[in-house]
Every structure is written in C-alpha cells, then in structure tokens.
C-alpha cells in the first residue's frame, strides 16, 4: 500500500502540484499538497551581438567583432527589433544620444528567451486523509 500511495503523490506532482511535506505517523502516511500559479511573469531577452563599426567600438570602449550580450525586458505580445534594443541600450549606457547609430554598426549573433515568475499565489491546498499501511 505504501508504494501505491507514493506513486499517486508523484503522479500528482507531474500535474503541477508541489509536494510540500510527507510523513509516516503510526503506520499511516499523510501528504500535503499545494498548487500554485504565477500571477506576474517577466519576459526577458538575452541578445548576443558584436560591434562591427570601429567608431562605435571606440566610443563604447568595447572590443570590435567580439561576442557581447545584454539582457533586456521584453513584451511577448510584440515583435522585437533586436538591433534597435541593442543600439538603444548602448546609446543610454554610454551616453551616445547625439551620435547617429545605425543597424549596420552591429550584428546580432543569437537571442535567448526566458520567463521569470515575479509573484506566485497559492490556488489550492489539499490534505490527503491518512491511509492505513498494509
């Protein structure tokens, strides 16, 4: 009986339930489970790029044709202009507001996406009744 209860608990865990505690008391197993969902999700882009323009490399004091990357918040509902994101970041970070930056000054190498749960809430807590072990 103990093995069967454990497999039920593990299968519940595969469907989004988080196992919070399990203990054996007087030959009985008591398991508490809770479900949670993320209420606030942030979407991030990690943009790998290279600077192709020697003037931009000198202004930022970053190496020419070398792999660099930035991480920026993203709006998943819109298509992102990756080169614009990189150029806007470089302009703000290196105070290049008066300088004409063009997309040909950089090359996008790759982009990776990530989601971060900022705030989660418990949606349900369930206590399974004690079951005698055979």
Rosetta blueprint (number, residue, H / E / L):
1 X L
2 X H
3 X H
4 X H
5 X H
6 X H
7 X H
8 X H
9 X H
10 X H
11 X H
12 X H
13 X H
14 X H
15 X L
16 X L
17 X E
18 X E
19 X E
20 X E
21 X E
22 X E
23 X E
24 X E
25 X E
26 X L
27 X L
28 X E
29 X E
30 X E
31 X E
32 X E
33 X E
34 X E
35 X E
36 X E
37 X E
38 X E
39 X E
40 X E
41 X E
42 X E
43 X E
44 X E
45 X E
46 X E
47 X E
48 X E
49 X E
50 X E
51 X E
52 X L
53 X L
54 X H
55 X H
56 X H
57 X H
58 X H
59 X H
60 X H
61 X L
62 X L
63 X L
64 X E
65 X L
66 X L
67 X L
68 X E
69 X E
70 X E
71 X E
72 X E
73 X E
74 X E
75 X L
76 X L
77 X L
78 X L
79 X L
80 X L
81 X L
82 X H
83 X H
84 X H
85 X H
86 X H
87 X H
88 X H
89 X H
90 X H
91 X H
92 X H
93 X H
94 X L
95 X L
96 X L
97 X L
98 X L
99 X L
100 X L
101 X L
102 X L
103 X H
104 X H
105 X H
106 X E
107 X E
108 X E
109 X E
110 X E
111 X E
112 X E
113 X E
114 X E
115 X E
116 X E
117 X E
118 X E
119 X E
120 X E
121 X E
122 X E
123 X E
124 X E
125 X E
126 X E
127 X E
128 X L
129 X L
130 X L
131 X E
132 X E
133 X L
134 X L
